[in-house]
């Protein structure tokens, strides 16, 4: 039996003294930032870390009434693989509501709408090398987008394949080492646990998300300067 998690178990904001911050590479979608900071605040132990400054993203685990989940197969050049994923996209529209962005991605990549939305899980994709924060929503009570209103997918998205998979089969594929996309892995395993408990512990779609980059001004981190 797995012991219940302590209610006090939580990651927490812990910004250290920032001595310098500059963009050393400016990309089309994200930049590479170099931060100089002090762990103890004295400045004598200055450390330098380079990382990707990322706008964050949302992903959607769409589940039908039979507890099947929708997976999308899409080619990813850095991995040189076609991966089974869940609908997802960057939060690169200033001021866009997180849940609205998720609904947009579901419509654009899966041709679906949903009447019920819950927050499934939040995570950092690679906190040692990127500021990317991802929120995965659980979307249920699904309906098709009318054909004349569907998004025209281009580039890699034009090759997207859709497949409905039983939740248990998806979990088995993860544990068997056959699925690798992080949002799909995290979302499917979280959904399996949520289903086991009757989806009783999920947060509402508008739950606060202080870890998202746009919310971090509340942590007291100074603004960044261009190199």
N, C-alpha and C positions, 0 to 999 in steps of 0.2 A: 504494500500500500504506500502511495506517495503522500508525504505529509503536506498539509495545507500550507500555502505560502504565508509568511508573516505579513501582516498589514503594513508594517513599517519598511518592507523591502521595496526600495525604489531608487532608480538613478536620480541624480539631482544636479541642477546647475552649479558649476564650480569654476567660474571664469577666473583665470590667473592674470596677474599684472601684465598688460600688453605694452611692450616697449617700442615696437615698430611693426607695421603691417603694410605690405605693398603687393601689388599685382605684378608678377614676373612674366606671366604669359596670358595674353588676352585671346580667348578662343571664340568660335562662332556661337557656342551654347554655354560654355562655362569657362572660368578663368582658373589659373593656378596662382595661389596666394602664398607668400612667404611671411610667416609670423615670427617675430622675436618676442619671447615672453619670459617671465620669471616665475618659478614655482613658489618661492617663499616670499616674493614681494620685494626683496632687497635689490634686485637687479644684478647681483653678483653671480648668480647661477644661470645667466641668460642661456636660453635654448632657442634654436631655430628649427622650425618645422614647415615644410612645403606641403600643400594639399590642394585639392580641387574645391573651389568655392561653387557650390551647387545650389540651384534654386529650390530643390526638393521636388517630390513627386507624389502622386496618388496612384493607387492601383485598386482594382475591383475584383472581388471574387463573386461571380454571379452564380447563384444556386437556384435550381428549379424545385418544384414541389416534390420530386422524387429524390432530392438531395444529390443530384448530379451537379457537377461544377463545369463551367465552360472554360476550356483551354484553347489558346491560340498558338499556332506554330509560326514562328517568325525568324528570319535569318539575322544573325548578329555577327558583324564583321570582326570585332576584337576577339571573340571566342572561336571564330571560323566554324560556327555550328548553327543549325536551325533548332531553336529551343521551343519547348512547350511552355507558354507563359499565361498570364492573366492580363486583361486589359489594363493599361497603365499609361501615364504620360507625365511630362514635366509640368511643374507649377510656374510657368514662365509668362503668365498674363498678370500684370500688376493689378492687385486688388481683387482677383477672382476668388470667390468663396471656394473652400476646399471641396466641399460636397458637390458643388456645382461643377467643378472641374472633373470630379470622378464621374458624374452623370454624363458629361460631355465625352469623356474617353470611352465610356461604355457604349454610347450611341455611335461614336466614330469607328471604333474597332470591332464592335460585336453586333451592331445594328439592333441594340436592345435598349429598352427603358425599364425602370424599376419603380415600384410604388413604395417599397420598404427598404430603408437604408439604416445600417448600423456601422459603428466603427468596430472593426475586427481586431486590428493590432497596429501598433506604431513601432518603427525600428529605424536604426541607422544602418545604411547599406554597407559602409566600410569606414567606421569612425576613425581609423588610424590614418586614412589617406583622403577622406572626402567629408564635406559637411552635409552630404545628402541625407535628408530625413524623408522617410516614406510612410504614408498612412494608407493602410488597406481597409477598404470598406467591404461589408457583406451586403450584396444587393439581392433582394428577393421580390416575389410578386412581379415577375418579368412579363414584358410584352414586346412585340416586334416594332421596330421603327418602320413606318410605311415606306414602301420601296421608292416613291418619288421624293422622299425626304432624306434618303441615306447619304452619308458622307462618301465622297469619291476618294478611295485610298490610292496613294501613289508610292513610288520607290519600293523599299522593302515591305511596306504595309500592303502593297498591291498583291503580294504573294501570300498573305495571311490565310491560314486554314483554320477552321473551327471544329472543335470536337467536344461533345458532352461526355463526361466521364463520371462514373460513380465515385463518390467521395472516398470510399474505402480503397478502390482501385488506384486512385490518385495518391493516397498515402503509401500504398504498397510500392508504387513506382518511385516515390521519393526514397523510401527506406532501401529499395533495391538499387539505388544509385543511377536511376534512369532519368530523373528530372533534376535540373540544375539551376533554373532561374530563381533568384533569391525571393522575389515577390511571390512567385508561385509556391515555392517551398514553405515560406513562412505563412502565407495565407491559407494554404491547404491544411497544414498541421494545426494552425489556430482554429480553423473551421471544424476540424475533426473533434477537437476538444470542446469547442462551443456546442457542437451537435450533441456530444455526450451528456452535456448538462442542460440540454433543452434551450440553448441560446439565451439563458437567463441572465448572464453576467455582462452582456455587451453594452457598450456605451452608445449614447445617441449620436446621430450623424453630426450634430453641431457641438460635440464635446470639445473642450479646449485642447489645443495642440501647441503648447509652449516650446516644444523642441524644434518646431519648424524655423528655418532661417529668418523668416520675416518677423518672428516673434522674439528674437534674441536680444533686441534692444533693451528689453526689460532686465537682462542679465548684467547690464552696465558695461558692455563691450564697446570701446571707442570705434568710430567709423574708420574705414580703410582708405588709404591713399594710393593713387596710381604710382607705379615706379617712374 
